[in-house]
Amino acid sequence: MHSRQANFKQNRFLQRSSNLALAFFGLSLLLLGVSFASAWGMIVAFSFRPAENRILFPAAFVVSTVLLAGGSLLLHRASLLVRFEKQPEFRRSLALSLVLGTAFVSVQTYGLWCLIAQSEAARSVGLKDGAFAFVLLHGIHFVVALLFVAFVFLRALADKYDHEYSWGVTFCAWFWHALGLAWLAIMAAFLIAGVSVLPGDGYPS
């Protein structure tokens, strides 16, 4: 039989649903603000020069994929820790997954900007606009996934998960895993379609 760790302390403020909703709204604004502000900073700081007759694979997608994998591992670890009532470690894993998730959305947004900047080259190689729309739609899903993690994190601070009830954490982890697999499939489709596999090929030296 599992028991709570002695150094676990409840967050009484988040016990009330109204306070939890307020905290979720504030945390969501913070995470999205940091993500998009960082993405804008990368757009301003890094130059990207599209090729005329081919699609270049943005180097940002390599970085974002690594961040995505790290976030998935941390969420999986959190789903295991909560079942054994390792509450402090469980919350730390969720907090770190939020950090990686925010970094992922930021880098991914910059990568999508690099991809959209190549729309003319896409037409020259026969790549349809629908492919770009699908990538953008997938990016929106990842924003939803980040907010999902934020909600689970706040509920964890409010002591809503334990060894008897952790379905929300498990579902959040699998949702993130599923989007990760979908992203790998999208990247594979673009590479098969003839996208250059040289990361950073469009960056001036």
C-alpha positions, 0 to 999 in steps of 0.5 A, spaced: 500 500 500 502 506 498 503 512 502 504 519 501 511 522 502 512 526 509 515 532 505 509 533 501 505 539 502 498 541 499 497 548 496 491 550 499 490 556 495 489 551 489 484 547 492 478 552 490 476 551 483 476 559 482 483 559 484 485 554 480 482 557 474 485 563 475 492 560 476 491 556 469 489 563 466 495 566 468 500 560 467 497 560 460 498 567 458 505 566 461 507 560 458 504 562 451 507 569 452 514 567 453 514 562 447 511 567 442 516 572 445 522 567 444 520 565 437 519 572 435 526 574 438 529 568 434 526 570 427 529 577 428 536 574 431 537 569 425 536 570 418 533 565 413 534 565 406 529 560 402 532 557 396 529 558 389 527 551 387 527 546 393 524 546 400 530 547 406 529 543 412 529 548 418 534 546 423 529 549 428 526 542 427 531 538 429 532 542 436 524 542 437 524 534 436 529 533 441 525 538 446 519 534 444 522 527 446 525 530 452 518 532 454 515 526 452 520 522 457 518 527 463 511 526 462 512 518 462 516 519 468 511 523 472 505 518 470 509 513 473 512 517 479 505 519 481 502 511 482 508 510 487 506 517 491 513 520 489 509 527 490 515 532 490 519 528 484 512 527 480 511 535 481 518 536 479 517 532 472 511 536 471 515 542 472 521 540 467 516 538 462 513 545 462 519 548 461 521 543 455 514 544 452 515 552 452 521 551 449 519 546 444 513 551 442 518 557 441 523 553 437 517 550 433 514 556 431 520 559 429 521 553 425 514 554 422 516 561 420 522 558 416 517 553 413 512 558 411 517 563 408 519 557 403 511 557 400 514 560 393 519 554 393 514 549 395 510 551 389 516 550 384 517 543 387 509 541 387 508 541 394 501 543 395 499 549 400 495 544 404 501 540 406 503 547 410 496 548 413 497 541 416 503 543 419 500 549 422 494 545 424 499 540 428 502 546 431 496 549 434 495 542 437 501 542 440 499 549 443 493 545 446 498 540 449 502 545 452 496 548 456 494 541 458 500 540 461 499 546 465 493 544 467 495 538 470 501 541 473 496 546 477 492 540 479 498 536 481 499 542 486 492 542 488 493 535 490 488 532 485 493 526 483 495 520 487 496 512 486 488 511 486 487 517 481 492 519 476 488 518 469 489 525 467 496 525 468 497 518 464 492 521 458 496 528 458 502 524 457 499 519 451 496 525 448 503 528 448 506 522 445 501 521 440 502 528 437 510 527 437 509 520 433 504 525 428 510 530 428 515 524 426 510 522 420 510 529 418 517 530 418 518 524 414 513 526 409 516 532 407 523 529 407 520 524 402 517 529 398 524 532 396 525 537 402 533 538 403 535 534 409 541 539 410 539 542 417 541 550 416 542 550 409 538 556 408 542 560 413 548 565 411 555 563 413 
